[in-house]
Amino acid sequence: MESPVGSRDLRHNIATPVRKELDEYALRVAATLQDLAIPTALISQRALEICCEPQELVIAETGADGREHLLIPAAERAWRHLSSAAKADGVSLRIASAFRNLERQTEIVRRKLELGLSLEQVLSVSAPPGYSEHHSGRAVDVAVEGCPPLEAEFENTEAFRWLSAHAGRFGFALSFPRGNRYGYAYEPWHWYFQGTEV
């Protein structure tokens, strides 16, 4: 079984107990990719990096449906400040999706494959399990009233314009612009916390 790309880099200069946990996670990812018939060569070609699940998550927001959207503490604080600043400017943001574990990402990819989509089609809109930024607890899919969630038309909203102008102040960046190097479709709603603190 091939090791997931990037797992060796993660192990460099990391304490032994944490390294063991990373190795176990990398093995789970490799087994999942094999189960879904996703070649690791494809991961390499697209320069995807493995995303580990964090040890600590907190509730960043609870959706109208009662679903808890989880982020790492630093990302939650940054999101809280960002959304408050947006609200002060008359822009109301909400989280459509945040932390997603390896098993949930596997379900998403498997379901799309079972619907008859090709692997290429699936991986243009969904990350392979183990490689989704959502695993890190740092990514948010942002939604607003009046715009269907997770659709490219989010680009035409005041929310997107506000995020484009101000998200960087809070440590967030647009992960997948048009023509991104990872081969994903354009996702104007997907923002990733790059900072360590607000």
Sequence and secondary structure as in RCSB ss.txt:
>XXXX:A:sequence
MESPVGSRDLRHNIATPVRKELDEYALRVAATLQDLAIPTALISQRALEICCEPQELVIAETGADGREHLLIPAA
ERAWRHLSSAAKADGVSLRIASAFRNLERQTEIVRRKLELGLSLEQVLSVSAPPGYSEHHSGRAVDVAVEGCPPL
EAEFENTEAFRWLSAHAGRFGFALSFPRGNRYGYAYEPWHWYFQGTEV
>XXXX:A:secstr
    TTHHHHHTT  HHHHHHHHHHHHHHHHHHHHTT  HHHHHHTT       S  EEEEE TTS EEEE HHH
HHHHHHHHHHHHHTT   EEEE    HHHHHHHHHHHHHTT  HHHHHHHS  TT  GGGGT EEEEE TTS TT
 GGGGGSHHHHHHHHHGGGGTEEES  TT TT     TTEEEE  S  
